[in-house]
Amino acid sequence: MSTCLGLDIGSSSVIAGILRGTRVLAEAPRAFFRSKHIGPSVEVDPEELLAAVATAIRGLGSAAREVDHIALATMCPAWVAMDKTGKPLTPIVTHQDRRSVPEARAIEEKIGKERHLALCGCRPFPGGISSTTWAWYRAHQPGALRRADLVGHLNTFLHRQMTGARVTDPSNASFTGLYHTLGLDGWSEELCESLGVSSSLLPDVWEADQIGGTLTESAAQRFGLRQGTPMMVGLMDGSAGMLLAGAKVGQLFNVVGSTDVLALCTDRPRPHERLLTRALGVQGKWLQVSTLAAMASSIYWAREQFFPELSVDDFRAEFRRLSRKGRRPGNTVRFEPYMAGERTSLEQRQGAFTGITLATTRMDLLSAIIEGLTQASAERLPLLQATGTRLRRDVAVSGGSDRLDELMHRDWPGAWRYRSVVDATMRGLGLLRPRVR
């Protein structure tokens, strides 16, 4: 069986591993890069990210030179414009960026909400659809785009740097806001024209398991790899996890972490204004997704702000006790769980406590956070059921440190079976079999 170099690139780090099928033969330590937060803007320096990729790969030693092919799983959207040599003209604007609310409103007003849903599968959510970022740059920093030759997401940027190819996959294309997601049949002329961009600036859309290109001599030297190694187009990180979960129609895959992502696999997508609908990237399937942008991060915030004197173990004990008991008797505090905004809203909501009195304690506040998160988690199920795809009662779960998965599933109505999938993104990449287009 062939071996694969898997690259899992999230919002703060790169993990490199060597796979044989879904078995991880070796994995390098995480290589971190920084996200720059300025108000609602969140950007990554492209050169710093490339350096992290190189560090992660070199952490595997000489074995990285012997792999048969390379597979990518990346955060998304992660938008960047490049010149004709592949040099970045802008920072990488990540899915956490919320600066483009006015541009999102303008796009929806021009196209219409229902028409945008029918073409793209989603509303033009800032941070969820990168066409709003492109519109922001056209309005505020047009000079950055004057020499643009290629505009895409992170997998496109990595290919341009490593193989010279101009490619992306359907999962990433879906979140540009310019792709005919429901038909999986190419860039939408209507969406491109509405934004005033030429489709010639966009990459070719190939299935995630197709060979996008082979490693150039300069890239091989920079990243410590073998020249000519085939590199698959790649896909979004959540898609790789769904592949490991089985990617059957009706399968639920729940990533429980700083952000909580609940995805449903379907072969008949039905767009909903409160869901993200995107291509899986392979197999002609789609995912319909509901996200809590700040789940574990809300709890970590509470520990830092309200319980700084407690050790991690003592805080966990208090947290688990409150989780089991439910809302504290007499607690009037309510929590809105939007401390990192909302990925399915044009207007960005914020976290908030209400019902605070002079009798409110820090335990009341922590209890309110727990109850707000568990309620929001359970409320996603009716949204997914409304798509018309029958939900399997088997839920694949990734993450869940500190048993947060048990908390987030506590109030789900009905009977469910939960199974843990470990290293879901990396191991999911091992299921991709490289194909020549």
Order of alpha helices (4+ residues) and beta strands (2+ residues): beta-beta-beta-beta-beta-beta-alpha-beta-beta-beta-alpha-alpha-alpha-beta-alpha-beta-alpha-alpha-beta-beta-alpha-beta-beta-alpha-beta-beta-beta-beta-alpha-alpha-beta-beta-alpha-beta-alpha-beta-alpha
